[in-house]
Amino acid sequence: KDKILQLLAEKEMTVTELANTLGISKATVSHHIENLQKEGLVKVAREERVKNFIRKYYPLAIPNGNVSKVVIE
């Protein structure tokens, strides 16, 4: 989860982009994103329809983008 937060602090990304960057499955990333959303750390910024899929872009939902404080806690 920490690596996901660090990446999203730099720019919003999709689950696929995160999975490719981290070298882990999309299912694993989706699981972590779901938990981070429940914790209020990540949100859906926008959605794009690509063929029959909806691509969701996730940024941090942390005021001032203070990731280090959240990651430490």
PDB file of N, H, CA, C and O in Angstrom:
ATOM      1  N   LYS A   1       0.826  -1.202   0.000  1.00  0.00           N
ATOM      2  CA  LYS A   1       0.000   0.000   0.000  1.00  0.00           C
ATOM      3  C   LYS A   1       0.862   1.255   0.000  1.00  0.00           C
ATOM      4  O   LYS A   1       0.504   2.255  -0.622  1.00  0.00           O
ATOM      5  N   ASP A   2       1.985   1.209   0.686  1.00  0.00           N
ATOM      6  H   ASP A   2       2.277   0.397   1.191  1.00  0.00           H
ATOM      7  CA  ASP A   2       2.844   2.387   0.754  1.00  0.00           C
ATOM      8  C   ASP A   2       3.343   2.802  -0.623  1.00  0.00           C
ATOM      9  O   ASP A   2       3.374   3.991  -0.942  1.00  0.00           O
ATOM     10  N   LYS A   3       3.736   1.824  -1.441  1.00  0.00           N
ATOM     11  H   LYS A   3       3.711   0.858  -1.181  1.00  0.00           H
ATOM     12  CA  LYS A   3       4.246   2.132  -2.777  1.00  0.00           C
ATOM     13  C   LYS A   3       3.146   2.731  -3.644  1.00  0.00           C
ATOM     14  O   LYS A   3       3.400   3.634  -4.441  1.00  0.00           O
ATOM     15  N   ILE A   4       1.927   2.227  -3.488  1.00  0.00           N
ATOM     16  H   ILE A   4       1.721   1.493  -2.841  1.00  0.00           H
ATOM     17  CA  ILE A   4       0.799   2.773  -4.242  1.00  0.00           C
ATOM     18  C   ILE A   4       0.589   4.231  -3.853  1.00  0.00           C
ATOM     19  O   ILE A   4       0.406   5.082  -4.723  1.00  0.00           O
ATOM     20  N   LEU A   5       0.613   4.525  -2.571  1.00  0.00           N
ATOM     21  H   LEU A   5       0.762   3.834  -1.864  1.00  0.00           H
ATOM     22  CA  LEU A   5       0.445   5.905  -2.109  1.00  0.00           C
ATOM     23  C   LEU A   5       1.548   6.807  -2.650  1.00  0.00           C
ATOM     24  O   LEU A   5       1.285   7.939  -3.056  1.00  0.00           O
ATOM     25  N   GLN A   6       2.762   6.315  -2.656  1.00  0.00           N
ATOM     26  H   GLN A   6       2.975   5.396  -2.327  1.00  0.00           H
ATOM     27  CA  GLN A   6       3.880   7.117  -3.165  1.00  0.00           C
ATOM     28  C   GLN A   6       3.711   7.420  -4.648  1.00  0.00           C
ATOM     29  O   GLN A   6       3.966   8.543  -5.082  1.00  0.00           O
ATOM     30  N   LEU A   7       3.284   6.433  -5.428  1.00  0.00           N
ATOM     31  H   LEU A   7       3.077   5.521  -5.075  1.00  0.00           H
ATOM     32  CA  LEU A   7       3.067   6.648  -6.856  1.00  0.00           C
ATOM     33  C   LEU A   7       1.926   7.629  -7.103  1.00  0.00           C
ATOM     34  O   LEU A   7       2.026   8.503  -7.964  1.00  0.00           O
ATOM     35  N   LEU A   8       0.836   7.481  -6.340  1.00  0.00           N
ATOM     36  H   LEU A   8       0.755   6.771  -5.640  1.00  0.00           H
ATOM     37  CA  LEU A   8      -0.312   8.360  -6.529  1.00  0.00           C
ATOM     38  C   LEU A   8      -0.035   9.769  -6.035  1.00  0.00           C
ATOM     39  O   LEU A   8      -0.734  10.706  -6.421  1.00  0.00           O
ATOM     40  N   ALA A   9       0.968   9.936  -5.192  1.00  0.00           N
ATOM     41  H   ALA A   9       1.537   9.175  -4.878  1.00  0.00           H
ATOM     42  CA  ALA A   9       1.360  11.278  -4.754  1.00  0.00           C
ATOM     43  C   ALA A   9       1.996  12.042  -5.912  1.00  0.00           C
ATOM     44  O   ALA A   9       1.940  13.270  -5.961  1.00  0.00           O
ATOM     45  N   GLU A  10       2.600  11.306  -6.839  1.00  0.00           N
ATOM     46  H   GLU A  10       2.646  10.307  -6.799  1.00  0.00           H
ATOM     47  CA  GLU A  10       3.251  11.928  -7.984  1.00  0.00           C
ATOM     48  C   GLU A  10       2.258  12.282  -9.076  1.00  0.00           C
ATOM     49  O   GLU A  10       2.345  13.354  -9.674  1.00  0.00           O
ATOM     50  N   LYS A  11       1.303  11.377  -9.341  1.00  0.00           N
ATOM     51  H   LYS A  11       1.232  10.506  -8.854  1.00  0.00           H
ATOM     52  CA  LYS A  11       0.289  11.622 -10.377  1.00  0.00           C
ATOM     53  C   LYS A  11      -0.834  10.609 -10.232  1.00  0.00           C
ATOM     54  O   LYS A  11      -0.650   9.539  -9.650  1.00  0.00           O
ATOM     55  N   GLU A  12      -2.007  10.959 -10.771  1.00  0.00           N
ATOM     56  H   GLU A  12      -2.157  11.828 -11.243  1.00  0.00           H
ATOM     57  CA  GLU A  12      -3.107  10.002 -10.734  1.00  0.00           C
ATOM     58  C   GLU A  12      -2.810   8.887 -11.730  1.00  0.00           C
ATOM     59  O   GLU A  12      -2.222   9.113 -12.787  1.00  0.00           O
ATOM     60  N   MET A  13      -3.230   7.684 -11.366  1.00  0.00           N
ATOM     61  H   MET A  13      -3.708   7.501 -10.507  1.00  0.00           H
ATOM     62  CA  MET A  13      -2.953   6.512 -12.190  1.00  0.00           C
ATOM     63  C   MET A  13      -4.139   5.563 -12.159  1.00  0.00           C
ATOM     64  O   MET A  13      -4.976   5.623 -11.260  1.00  0.00           O
ATOM     65  N   THR A  14      -4.198   4.684 -13.156  1.00  0.00           N
ATOM     66  H   THR A  14      -3.518   4.635 -13.887  1.00  0.00           H
ATOM     67  CA  THR A  14      -5.224   3.642 -13.188  1.00  0.00           C
ATOM     68  C   THR A  14      -4.673   2.391 -12.498  1.00  0.00           C
ATOM     69  O   THR A  14      -3.478   2.288 -12.219  1.00  0.00           O
ATOM     70  N   VAL A  15      -5.571   1.451 -12.233  1.00  0.00           N
ATOM     71  H   VAL A  15      -6.541   1.534 -12.459  1.00  0.00           H
ATOM     72  CA  VAL A  15      -5.158   0.180 -11.634  1.00  0.00           C
ATOM     73  C   VAL A  15      -4.146  -0.519 -12.541  1.00  0.00           C
ATOM     74  O   VAL A  15      -3.156  -1.067 -12.057  1.00  0.00           O
ATOM     75  N   THR A  16      -4.385  -0.504 -13.835  1.00  0.00           N
ATOM     76  H   THR A  16      -5.189  -0.059 -14.229  1.00  0.00           H
ATOM     77  CA  THR A  16      -3.475  -1.144 -14.789  1.00  0.00           C
ATOM     78  C   THR A  16      -2.099  -0.494 -14.758  1.00  0.00           C
ATOM     79  O   THR A  16      -1.084  -1.191 -14.753  1.00  0.00           O
ATOM     80  N   GLU A  17      -2.055   0.835 -14.738  1.00  0.00           N
ATOM     81  H   GLU A  17      -2.879   1.401 -14.742  1.00  0.00           H
ATOM     82  CA  GLU A  17      -0.768   1.534 -14.686  1.00  0.00           C
ATOM     83  C   GLU A  17      -0.010   1.193 -13.396  1.00  0.00           C
ATOM     84  O   GLU A  17       1.198   0.957 -13.415  1.00  0.00           O
ATOM     85  N   LEU A  18      -0.735   1.172 -12.291  1.00  0.00           N
ATOM     86  H   LEU A  18      -1.716   1.363 -12.275  1.00  0.00           H
ATOM     87  CA  LEU A  18      -0.106   0.820 -11.013  1.00  0.00           C
ATOM     88  C   LEU A  18       0.429  -0.612 -11.038  1.00  0.00           C
ATOM     89  O   LEU A  18       1.552  -0.866 -10.604  1.00  0.00           O
ATOM     90  N   ALA A  19      -0.373  -1.541 -11.544  1.00  0.00           N
ATOM     91  H   ALA A  19      -1.286  -1.335 -11.897  1.00  0.00           H
ATOM     92  CA  ALA A  19       0.034  -2.945 -11.603  1.00  0.00           C
ATOM     93  C   ALA A  19       1.288  -3.110 -12.459  1.00  0.00           C
ATOM     94  O   ALA A  19       2.215  -3.823 -12.075  1.00  0.00           O
ATOM     95  N   ASN A  20       1.318  -2.452 -13.616  1.00  0.00           N
ATOM     96  H   ASN A  20       0.565  -1.873 -13.929  1.00  0.00           H
ATOM     97  CA  ASN A  20       2.478  -2.556 -14.506  1.00  0.00           C
ATOM     98  C   ASN A  20       3.716  -1.934 -13.869  1.00  0.00           C
ATOM     99  O   ASN A  20       4.807  -2.494 -13.971  1.00  0.00           O
ATOM    100  N   THR A  21       3.565  -0.804 -13.226  1.00  0.00           N
ATOM    101  H   THR A  21       2.679  -0.349 -13.143  1.00  0.00           H
ATOM    102  CA  THR A  21       4.699  -0.118 -12.594  1.00  0.00           C
ATOM    103  C   THR A  21       5.261  -0.933 -11.430  1.00  0.00           C
ATOM    104  O   THR A  21       6.476  -1.017 -11.249  1.00  0.00           O
ATOM    105  N   LEU A  22       4.367  -1.530 -10.645  1.00  0.00           N
ATOM    106  H   LEU A  22       3.381  -1.461 -10.791  1.00  0.00           H
ATOM    107  CA  LEU A  22       4.786  -2.276  -9.460  1.00  0.00           C
ATOM    108  C   LEU A  22       5.114  -3.741  -9.742  1.00  0.00           C
ATOM    109  O   LEU A  22       5.715  -4.419  -8.909  1.00  0.00           O
ATOM    110  N   GLY A  23       4.719  -4.220 -10.908  1.00  0.00           N
ATOM    111  H   GLY A  23       4.230  -3.669 -11.585  1.00  0.00           H
ATOM    112  CA  GLY A  23       4.984  -5.617 -11.258  1.00  0.00           C
ATOM    113  C   GLY A  23       4.131  -6.598 -10.458  1.00  0.00           C
ATOM    114  O   GLY A  23       4.572  -7.705 -10.150  1.00  0.00           O
ATOM    115  N   ILE A  24       2.898  -6.184 -10.122  1.00  0.00           N
ATOM    116  H   ILE A  24       2.540  -5.285 -10.372  1.00  0.00           H
ATOM    117  CA  ILE A  24       1.978  -7.061  -9.401  1.00  0.00           C
ATOM    118  C   ILE A  24       0.659  -7.140 -10.176  1.00  0.00           C
ATOM    119  O   ILE A  24       0.453  -6.387 -11.128  1.00  0.00           O
ATOM    120  N   SER A  25      -0.215  -8.033  -9.776  1.00  0.00           N
ATOM    121  H   SER A  25      -0.047  -8.644  -9.002  1.00  0.00           H
ATOM    122  CA  SER A  25      -1.461  -8.239 -10.520  1.00  0.00           C
ATOM    123  C   SER A  25      -2.438  -7.088 -10.311  1.00  0.00           C
ATOM    124  O   SER A  25      -2.403  -6.386  -9.300  1.00  0.00           O
ATOM    125  N   LYS A  26      -3.318  -6.918 -11.308  1.00  0.00           N
ATOM    126  H   LYS A  26      -3.347  -7.488 -12.130  1.00  0.00           H
ATOM    127  CA  LYS A  26      -4.358  -5.897 -11.197  1.00  0.00           C
ATOM    128  C   LYS A  26      -5.302  -6.221 -10.048  1.00  0.00           C
ATOM    129  O   LYS A  26      -5.822  -5.314  -9.399  1.00  0.00           O
ATOM    130  N   ALA A  27      -5.526  -7.508  -9.790  1.00  0.00           N
ATOM    131  H   ALA A  27      -5.103  -8.245 -10.317  1.00  0.00           H
ATOM    132  CA  ALA A  27      -6.409  -7.911  -8.690  1.00  0.00           C
ATOM    133  C   ALA A  27      -5.834  -7.447  -7.352  1.00  0.00           C
ATOM    134  O   ALA A  27      -6.572  -6.969  -6.490  1.00  0.00           O
ATOM    135  N   THR A  28      -4.530  -7.588  -7.181  1.00  0.00           N
ATOM    136  H   THR A  28      -3.932  -7.976  -7.881  1.00  0.00           H
ATOM    137  CA  THR A  28      -3.880  -7.157  -5.943  1.00  0.00           C
ATOM    138  C   THR A  28      -3.974  -5.641  -5.788  1.00  0.00           C
ATOM    139  O   THR A  28      -4.279  -5.136  -4.707  1.00  0.00           O
ATOM    140  N   VAL A  29      -3.710  -4.921  -6.878  1.00  0.00           N
ATOM    141  H   VAL A  29      -3.462  -5.331  -7.756  1.00  0.00           H
ATOM    142  CA  VAL A  29      -3.805  -3.456  -6.834  1.00  0.00           C
ATOM    143  C   VAL A  29      -5.240  -3.040  -6.520  1.00  0.00           C
ATOM    144  O   VAL A  29      -5.462  -2.154  -5.695  1.00  0.00           O
ATOM    145  N   SER A  30      -6.206  -3.669  -7.166  1.00  0.00           N
ATOM    146  H   SER A  30      -6.026  -4.389  -7.836  1.00  0.00           H
ATOM    147  CA  SER A  30      -7.618  -3.332  -6.920  1.00  0.00           C
ATOM    148  C   SER A  30      -7.988  -3.538  -5.463  1.00  0.00           C
ATOM    149  O   SER A  30      -8.706  -2.728  -4.876  1.00  0.00           O
ATOM    150  N   HIS A  31      -7.503  -4.614  -4.885  1.00  0.00           N
ATOM    151  H   HIS A  31      -6.920  -5.273  -5.361  1.00  0.00           H
ATOM    152  CA  HIS A  31      -7.764  -4.896  -3.467  1.00  0.00           C
ATOM    153  C   HIS A  31      -7.205  -3.772  -2.590  1.00  0.00           C
ATOM    154  O   HIS A  31      -7.891  -3.280  -1.694  1.00  0.00           O
ATOM    155  N   HIS A  32      -5.976  -3.375  -2.847  1.00  0.00           N
ATOM    156  H   HIS A  32      -5.419  -3.775  -3.575  1.00  0.00           H
ATOM    157  CA  HIS A  32      -5.363  -2.306  -2.058  1.00  0.00           C
ATOM    158  C   HIS A  32      -6.060  -0.965  -2.284  1.00  0.00           C
ATOM    159  O   HIS A  32      -6.260  -0.200  -1.341  1.00  0.00           O
ATOM    160  N   ILE A  33      -6.428  -0.685  -3.528  1.00  0.00           N
ATOM    161  H   ILE A  33      -6.265  -1.306  -4.295  1.00  0.00           H
ATOM    162  CA  ILE A  33      -7.128   0.570  -3.840  1.00  0.00           C
ATOM    163  C   ILE A  33      -8.460   0.625  -3.094  1.00  0.00           C
ATOM    164  O   ILE A  33      -8.832   1.663  -2.546  1.00  0.00           O
ATOM    165  N   GLU A  34      -9.168  -0.494  -3.078  1.00  0.00           N
ATOM    166  H   GLU A  34      -8.865  -1.337  -3.523  1.00  0.00           H
ATOM    167  CA  GLU A  34     -10.448  -0.561  -2.374  1.00  0.00           C
ATOM    168  C   GLU A  34     -10.259  -0.239  -0.886  1.00  0.00           C
ATOM    169  O   GLU A  34     -11.031   0.524  -0.307  1.00  0.00           O
ATOM    170  N   ASN A  35      -9.235  -0.825  -0.282  1.00  0.00           N
ATOM    171  H   ASN A  35      -8.607  -1.445  -0.753  1.00  0.00           H
ATOM    172  CA  ASN A  35      -8.955  -0.548   1.131  1.00  0.00           C
ATOM    173  C   ASN A  35      -8.546   0.908   1.348  1.00  0.00           C
ATOM    174  O   ASN A  35      -8.963   1.535   2.322  1.00  0.00           O
ATOM    175  N   LEU A  36      -7.737   1.439   0.450  1.00  0.00           N
ATOM    176  H   LEU A  36      -7.398   0.930  -0.341  1.00  0.00           H
ATOM    177  CA  LEU A  36      -7.303   2.833   0.572  1.00  0.00           C
ATOM    178  C   LEU A  36      -8.481   3.793   0.414  1.00  0.00           C
ATOM    179  O   LEU A  36      -8.514   4.847   1.049  1.00  0.00           O
ATOM    180  N   GLN A  37      -9.445   3.431  -0.430  1.00  0.00           N
ATOM    181  H   GLN A  37      -9.418   2.575  -0.946  1.00  0.00           H
ATOM    182  CA  GLN A  37     -10.654   4.245  -0.580  1.00  0.00           C
ATOM    183  C   GLN A  37     -11.464   4.231   0.714  1.00  0.00           C
ATOM    184  O   GLN A  37     -11.948   5.273   1.157  1.00  0.00           O
ATOM    185  N   LYS A  38     -11.611   3.060   1.315  1.00  0.00           N
ATOM    186  H   LYS A  38     -11.218   2.214   0.955  1.00  0.00           H
ATOM    187  CA  LYS A  38     -12.353   2.943   2.573  1.00  0.00           C
ATOM    188  C   LYS A  38     -11.702   3.774   3.675  1.00  0.00           C
ATOM    189  O   LYS A  38     -12.385   4.324   4.539  1.00  0.00           O
ATOM    190  N   GLU A  39     -10.361   3.856   3.632  1.00  0.00           N
ATOM    191  H   GLU A  39      -9.807   3.409   2.930  1.00  0.00           H
ATOM    192  CA  GLU A  39      -9.628   4.633   4.627  1.00  0.00           C
ATOM    193  C   GLU A  39      -9.634   6.126   4.301  1.00  0.00           C
ATOM    194  O   GLU A  39      -9.170   6.939   5.100  1.00  0.00           O
ATOM    195  N   GLY A  40     -10.157   6.485   3.131  1.00  0.00           N
ATOM    196  H   GLY A  40     -10.533   5.825   2.481  1.00  0.00           H
ATOM    197  CA  GLY A  40     -10.232   7.887   2.741  1.00  0.00           C
ATOM    198  C   GLY A  40      -8.932   8.450   2.201  1.00  0.00           C
ATOM    199  O   GLY A  40      -8.762   9.669   2.150  1.00  0.00           O
ATOM    200  N   LEU A  41      -8.008   7.584   1.796  1.00  0.00           N
ATOM    201  H   LEU A  41      -8.146   6.594   1.837  1.00  0.00           H
ATOM    202  CA  LEU A  41      -6.705   8.046   1.317  1.00  0.00           C
ATOM    203  C   LEU A  41      -6.650   8.198  -0.202  1.00  0.00           C
ATOM    204  O   LEU A  41      -5.802   8.919  -0.728  1.00  0.00           O
ATOM    205  N   VAL A  42      -7.553   7.518  -0.903  1.00  0.00           N
ATOM    206  H   VAL A  42      -8.242   6.932  -0.476  1.00  0.00           H
ATOM    207  CA  VAL A  42      -7.580   7.526  -2.361  1.00  0.00           C
ATOM    208  C   VAL A  42      -9.019   7.746  -2.798  1.00  0.00           C
ATOM    209  O   VAL A  42      -9.958   7.328  -2.120  1.00  0.00           O
ATOM    210  N   LYS A  43      -9.182   8.411  -3.946  1.00  0.00           N
ATOM    211  H   LYS A  43      -8.420   8.750  -4.497  1.00  0.00           H
ATOM    212  CA  LYS A  43     -10.526   8.625  -4.493  1.00  0.00           C
ATOM    213  C   LYS A  43     -10.486   8.435  -6.000  1.00  0.00           C
ATOM    214  O   LYS A  43      -9.409   8.343  -6.590  1.00  0.00           O
ATOM    215  N   VAL A  44     -11.639   8.378  -6.616  1.00  0.00           N
ATOM    216  H   VAL A  44     -12.514   8.453  -6.138  1.00  0.00           H
ATOM    217  CA  VAL A  44     -11.716   8.317  -8.075  1.00  0.00           C
ATOM    218  C   VAL A  44     -11.807   9.753  -8.564  1.00  0.00           C
ATOM    219  O   VAL A  44     -12.740  10.475  -8.212  1.00  0.00           O
ATOM    220  N   ALA A  45     -10.840  10.169  -9.375  1.00  0.00           N
ATOM    221  H   ALA A  45     -10.082   9.582  -9.660  1.00  0.00           H
ATOM    222  CA  ALA A  45     -10.828  11.544  -9.881  1.00  0.00           C
ATOM    223  C   ALA A  45     -11.697  11.668 -11.124  1.00  0.00           C
ATOM    224  O   ALA A  45     -12.449  12.630 -11.281  1.00  0.00           O
ATOM    225  N   ARG A  46     -11.583  10.685 -12.000  1.00  0.00           N
ATOM    226  H   ARG A  46     -10.972   9.903 -11.873  1.00  0.00           H
ATOM    227  CA  ARG A  46     -12.349  10.729 -13.249  1.00  0.00           C
ATOM    228  C   ARG A  46     -12.447   9.340 -13.829  1.00  0.00           C
ATOM    229  O   ARG A  46     -11.689   8.438 -13.473  1.00  0.00           O
ATOM    230  N   GLU A  47     -13.394   9.187 -14.728  1.00  0.00           N
ATOM    231  H   GLU A  47     -14.010   9.920 -15.018  1.00  0.00           H
ATOM    232  CA  GLU A  47     -13.600   7.906 -15.399  1.00  0.00           C
ATOM    233  C   GLU A  47     -13.666   8.153 -16.893  1.00  0.00           C
ATOM    234  O   GLU A  47     -14.246   9.141 -17.341  1.00  0.00           O
ATOM    235  N   GLU A  48     -13.074   7.257 -17.660  1.00  0.00           N
ATOM    236  H   GLU A  48     -12.602   6.454 -17.295  1.00  0.00           H
ATOM    237  CA  GLU A  48     -13.132   7.320 -19.118  1.00  0.00           C
ATOM    238  C   GLU A  48     -13.666   5.997 -19.640  1.00  0.00           C
ATOM    239  O   GLU A  48     -13.281   4.928 -19.166  1.00  0.00           O
ATOM    240  N   ARG A  49     -14.549   6.078 -20.611  1.00  0.00           N
ATOM    241  H   ARG A  49     -14.862   6.947 -20.995  1.00  0.00           H
ATOM    242  CA  ARG A  49     -15.034   4.853 -21.233  1.00  0.00           C
ATOM    243  C   ARG A  49     -14.118   4.530 -22.412  1.00  0.00           C
ATOM    244  O   ARG A  49     -13.948   5.343 -23.321  1.00  0.00           O
ATOM    245  N   VAL A  50     -13.531   3.336 -22.384  1.00  0.00           N
ATOM    246  H   VAL A  50     -13.669   2.676 -21.646  1.00  0.00           H
ATOM    247  CA  VAL A  50     -12.663   2.870 -23.456  1.00  0.00           C
ATOM    248  C   VAL A  50     -13.251   1.555 -23.950  1.00  0.00           C
ATOM    249  O   VAL A  50     -13.158   0.528 -23.278  1.00  0.00           O
ATOM    250  N   LYS A  51     -13.851   1.602 -25.121  1.00  0.00           N
ATOM    251  H   LYS A  51     -13.926   2.437 -25.667  1.00  0.00           H
ATOM    252  CA  LYS A  51     -14.590   0.464 -25.670  1.00  0.00           C
ATOM    253  C   LYS A  51     -15.649   0.044 -24.651  1.00  0.00           C
ATOM    254  O   LYS A  51     -16.541   0.833 -24.342  1.00  0.00           O
ATOM    255  N   ASN A  52     -15.572  -1.175 -24.126  1.00  0.00           N
ATOM    256  H   ASN A  52     -14.847  -1.817 -24.377  1.00  0.00           H
ATOM    257  CA  ASN A  52     -16.574  -1.636 -23.161  1.00  0.00           C
ATOM    258  C   ASN A  52     -16.095  -1.548 -21.719  1.00  0.00           C
ATOM    259  O   ASN A  52     -16.727  -2.094 -20.815  1.00  0.00           O
ATOM    260  N   PHE A  53     -14.986  -0.865 -21.507  1.00  0.00           N
ATOM    261  H   PHE A  53     -14.472  -0.422 -22.241  1.00  0.00           H
ATOM    262  CA  PHE A  53     -14.415  -0.776 -20.163  1.00  0.00           C
ATOM    263  C   PHE A  53     -14.476   0.652 -19.649  1.00  0.00           C
ATOM    264  O   PHE A  53     -14.481   1.610 -20.422  1.00  0.00           O
ATOM    265  N   ILE A  54     -14.520   0.772 -18.348  1.00  0.00           N
ATOM    266  H   ILE A  54     -14.515  -0.006 -17.720  1.00  0.00           H
ATOM    267  CA  ILE A  54     -14.434   2.087 -17.726  1.00  0.00           C
ATOM    268  C   ILE A  54     -13.083   2.164 -17.034  1.00  0.00           C
ATOM    269  O   ILE A  54     -12.776   1.358 -16.155  1.00  0.00           O
ATOM    270  N   ARG A  55     -12.285   3.131 -17.434  1.00  0.00           N
ATOM    271  H   ARG A  55     -12.534   3.785 -18.148  1.00  0.00           H
ATOM    272  CA  ARG A  55     -10.956   3.325 -16.858  1.00  0.00           C
ATOM    273  C   ARG A  55     -11.074   4.394 -15.777  1.00  0.00           C
ATOM    274  O   ARG A  55     -11.481   5.523 -16.052  1.00  0.00           O
ATOM    275  N   LYS A  56     -10.718   4.033 -14.552  1.00  0.00           N
ATOM    276  H   LYS A  56     -10.388   3.116 -14.329  1.00  0.00           H
ATOM    277  CA  LYS A  56     -10.803   4.965 -13.428  1.00  0.00           C
ATOM    278  C   LYS A  56      -9.409   5.465 -13.071  1.00  0.00           C
ATOM    279  O   LYS A  56      -8.457   4.689 -12.995  1.00  0.00           O
ATOM    280  N   TYR A  57      -9.304   6.769 -12.854  1.00  0.00           N
ATOM    281  H   TYR A  57     -10.078   7.400 -12.916  1.00  0.00           H
ATOM    282  CA  TYR A  57      -8.034   7.377 -12.466  1.00  0.00           C
ATOM    283  C   TYR A  57      -8.089   7.739 -10.991  1.00  0.00           C
ATOM    284  O   TYR A  57      -9.021   8.399 -10.532  1.00  0.00           O
ATOM    285  N   TYR A  58      -7.078   7.298 -10.259  1.00  0.00           N
ATOM    286  H   TYR A  58      -6.320   6.762 -10.632  1.00  0.00           H
ATOM    287  CA  TYR A  58      -7.028   7.493  -8.815  1.00  0.00           C
ATOM    288  C   TYR A  58      -5.906   8.454  -8.422  1.00  0.00           C
ATOM    289  O   TYR A  58      -4.743   8.219  -8.752  1.00  0.00           O
ATOM    290  N   PRO A  59      -6.249   9.534  -7.717  1.00  0.00           N
ATOM    291  CA  PRO A  59      -5.233  10.369  -7.077  1.00  0.00           C
ATOM    292  C   PRO A  59      -5.329  10.158  -5.565  1.00  0.00           C
ATOM    293  O   PRO A  59      -6.211   9.446  -5.083  1.00  0.00           O
ATOM    294  N   LEU A  60      -4.437  10.768  -4.843  1.00  0.00           N
ATOM    295  H   LEU A  60      -3.721  11.346  -5.235  1.00  0.00           H
ATOM    296  CA  LEU A  60      -4.556  10.756  -3.379  1.00  0.00           C
ATOM    297  C   LEU A  60      -5.723  11.637  -2.972  1.00  0.00           C
ATOM    298  O   LEU A  60      -6.070  12.590  -3.670  1.00  0.00           O
ATOM    299  N   ALA A  61      -6.314  11.318  -1.858  1.00  0.00           N
ATOM    300  H   ALA A  61      -6.032  10.544  -1.290  1.00  0.00           H
ATOM    301  CA  ALA A  61      -7.397  12.140  -1.313  1.00  0.00           C
ATOM    302  C   ALA A  61      -6.925  12.799  -0.022  1.00  0.00           C
ATOM    303  O   ALA A  61      -7.722  13.063   0.879  1.00  0.00           O
ATOM    304  N   ILE A  62      -5.631  13.060   0.059  1.00  0.00           N
ATOM    305  H   ILE A  62      -4.984  12.846  -0.673  1.00  0.00           H
ATOM    306  CA  ILE A  62      -5.034  13.614   1.275  1.00  0.00           C
ATOM    307  C   ILE A  62      -4.849  15.112   1.089  1.00  0.00           C
ATOM    308  O   ILE A  62      -4.250  15.539   0.103  1.00  0.00           O
ATOM    309  N   PRO A  63      -5.347  15.910   2.013  1.00  0.00           N
ATOM    310  CA  PRO A  63      -5.138  17.356   1.905  1.00  0.00           C
ATOM    311  C   PRO A  63      -3.644  17.676   1.858  1.00  0.00           C
ATOM    312  O   PRO A  63      -2.862  17.112   2.622  1.00  0.00           O
ATOM    313  N   ASN A  64      -3.257  18.565   0.977  1.00  0.00           N
ATOM    314  H   ASN A  64      -3.893  19.024   0.355  1.00  0.00           H
ATOM    315  CA  ASN A  64      -1.870  19.017   0.820  1.00  0.00           C
ATOM    316  C   ASN A  64      -0.936  17.907   0.352  1.00  0.00           C
ATOM    317  O   ASN A  64       0.275  18.115   0.286  1.00  0.00           O
ATOM    318  N   GLY A  65      -1.469  16.742   0.027  1.00  0.00           N
ATOM    319  H   GLY A  65      -2.453  16.573   0.081  1.00  0.00           H
ATOM    320  CA  GLY A  65      -0.640  15.657  -0.477  1.00  0.00           C
ATOM    321  C   GLY A  65       0.467  15.224   0.486  1.00  0.00           C
ATOM    322  O   GLY A  65       1.533  14.794   0.046  1.00  0.00           O
ATOM    323  N   ASN A  66       0.227  15.331   1.785  1.00  0.00           N
ATOM    324  H   ASN A  66      -0.639  15.680   2.143  1.00  0.00           H
ATOM    325  CA  ASN A  66       1.246  15.004   2.776  1.00  0.00           C
ATOM    326  C   ASN A  66       1.316  13.492   2.978  1.00  0.00           C
ATOM    327  O   ASN A  66       0.813  12.964   3.970  1.00  0.00           O
ATOM    328  N   VAL A  67       1.942  12.807   2.034  1.00  0.00           N
ATOM    329  H   VAL A  67       2.350  13.236   1.228  1.00  0.00           H
ATOM    330  CA  VAL A  67       1.996  11.358   2.032  1.00  0.00           C
ATOM    331  C   VAL A  67       2.861  10.833   3.178  1.00  0.00           C
ATOM    332  O   VAL A  67       2.503   9.859   3.840  1.00  0.00           O
ATOM    333  N   SER A  68       3.982  11.474   3.399  1.00  0.00           N
ATOM    334  H   SER A  68       4.274  12.265   2.861  1.00  0.00           H
ATOM    335  CA  SER A  68       4.915  10.953   4.400  1.00  0.00           C
ATOM    336  C   SER A  68       4.264  10.834   5.761  1.00  0.00           C
ATOM    337  O   SER A  68       4.509   9.870   6.487  1.00  0.00           O
ATOM    338  N   LYS A  69       3.446  11.792   6.112  1.00  0.00           N
ATOM    339  H   LYS A  69       3.247  12.575   5.523  1.00  0.00           H
ATOM    340  CA  LYS A  69       2.763  11.731   7.425  1.00  0.00           C
ATOM    341  C   LYS A  69       1.812  10.538   7.474  1.00  0.00           C
ATOM    342  O   LYS A  69       1.766   9.828   8.479  1.00  0.00           O
ATOM    343  N   VAL A  70       1.054  10.309   6.405  1.00  0.00           N
ATOM    344  H   VAL A  70       1.091  10.886   5.589  1.00  0.00           H
ATOM    345  CA  VAL A  70       0.088   9.220   6.369  1.00  0.00           C
ATOM    346  C   VAL A  70       0.807   7.869   6.358  1.00  0.00           C
ATOM    347  O   VAL A  70       0.404   6.944   7.063  1.00  0.00           O
ATOM    348  N   VAL A  71       1.857   7.757   5.567  1.00  0.00           N
ATOM    349  H   VAL A  71       2.184   8.509   4.994  1.00  0.00           H
ATOM    350  CA  VAL A  71       2.584   6.490   5.454  1.00  0.00           C
ATOM    351  C   VAL A  71       3.213   6.127   6.806  1.00  0.00           C
ATOM    352  O   VAL A  71       3.217   4.962   7.205  1.00  0.00           O
ATOM    353  N   ILE A  72       3.736   7.123   7.494  1.00  0.00           N
ATOM    354  H   ILE A  72       3.733   8.069   7.170  1.00  0.00           H
ATOM    355  CA  ILE A  72       4.349   6.866   8.804  1.00  0.00           C
ATOM    356  C   ILE A  72       3.301   6.411   9.805  1.00  0.00           C
ATOM    357  O   ILE A  72       3.557   5.505  10.598  1.00  0.00           O
ATOM    358  N   GLU A  73       2.134   7.020   9.778  1.00  0.00           N
ATOM    359  H   GLU A  73       1.926   7.755   9.133  1.00  0.00           H
ATOM    360  CA  GLU A  73       1.064   6.657  10.696  1.00  0.00           C
ATOM    361  C   GLU A  73       0.548   5.288  10.351  1.00  0.00           C
ATOM    362  O   GLU A  73      -0.364   4.788  11.008  1.00  0.00           O
TER     363      GLU A  73
END
